[in-house]
Amino acid sequence: MTRRVNKELSIKFTESGLTSYAGFELLTNYLSRIGLNSVIRRHLGRADLAGDYGVVSMLRLITGMLIAGGRRLQHVEYLRSDPVLLRFCHLAKLPGERTLSRWLKNFKAATLERLYDLNAEIVGRVVGLLDLGAITVDVDGTVVSTGMKVERAFRGYNPHRRKVPSYYPITAALAETGHMLRVKNRSGNVHDGKASIAFLRALFGQIRETLGGAKKVRLRMDGAFFSEEVLRLVRSRGAGYAIKVPFWRCLDLKGVISRSRRWSRVGRGIDCLEYRLEMWGMEHRVVIYRKKVGHRSRKNYQLDLFDPDDGHWEYSAVTTDLPLGGKRLWHFMCGRGVHEKIIGRMKSDLAFGSVPTNHYGANSAWQQMATLAHNLLINFQIETGASRRHRSWKNTLVYRLKSVRTLRFELLCRAGRVVNPNGKTVLKLSRNDIARKSYLLLADSLKNIA
């Protein structure tokens, strides 16, 4: 049924307790039940983060602003009078942009380590309770473009904007749950083959301390991590691995392909063959794949081994110590795409790719807080009854998780009003059957969280 609209509504701004983020009350309840404030104080309570506001309130404010959709420090001004956001931050008045900037610039290497540990405990709280005999960890770097005058930003491995200075943070995601296990910001001119060793050592230590040493660990990485140092470290930790192999001339993979006539079928238009490679005093099992495409591809070169009528081929190679056949290994490596999707969503939905200041420590802390927001939302969904998915050979998400954008639309960014009838504070929302059902279901689920 249509309805006629004769003229525009008059707009008035009032101090009547209106909120645009009514769903944050559920998050506030959840964070209270898991004791987030105590966890923050345990890790950052004695850190040198001087300021007029406490560390708990500041950390909750930035995390809440990121979840609400803020991408710049100045966006805090748009949240200033929202009563539900004030409750979420445990504040009567929000600080300004400059106060946030000065507080973030207090973060140095030591205090950043405390943020790493905070994120590790938040992830371990849920993952440690799940029935996961083996965990799959995807490790990869990503590019964050910066301004010309940002501290420790250099030109380097930025494939789309080569002349723009950038950061090159390295990330480790847990494939089964979507958690971001560990994130470390780095200058844009580093290479994963050598600069990742310290990160991987810290990652193995974190997994041992927070996720339990009995779990079997499997790593998936791209060709930048194919190096002697990385392989020796992973083998020494007893972890399984599947790493892309670059087509270096010294490996003679082209010669192996040209001499082989026995390809095994993987899927439609995809074949594989196995090869034993001796390198760095170690023997490596290498599986080479070829995929038939109907066009010239920039992804990989066309080997001049076949008749032109056979079409064009893309080649890739993987080295692994996992007991997986060629077909299973192909699907297992395809699961790495979920990690790229997680990074993309963190950049677009949680401002992970934003650079709020020109200070390296502040920008690194911002990335850690975006990671904290991401992990808290995953914990919130898992602990409030997210349904399980059917497992596949790709070893990806076990649970059906909603993206941050979907959570904002369906749950968090709902209009409401905070009123005080008879001295009792009540949050009133508009009548909507679907929203009401979701809210009541989540409220009941929160009662079971200890």
Summary of the structure (lengths in Angstrom):
residues: 450
radius of gyration: 24.9
end to end distance: 47.6
largest distance: 85.4
contacts: 1346
relative contact order: 0.14
helix: 42%
strand: 18%
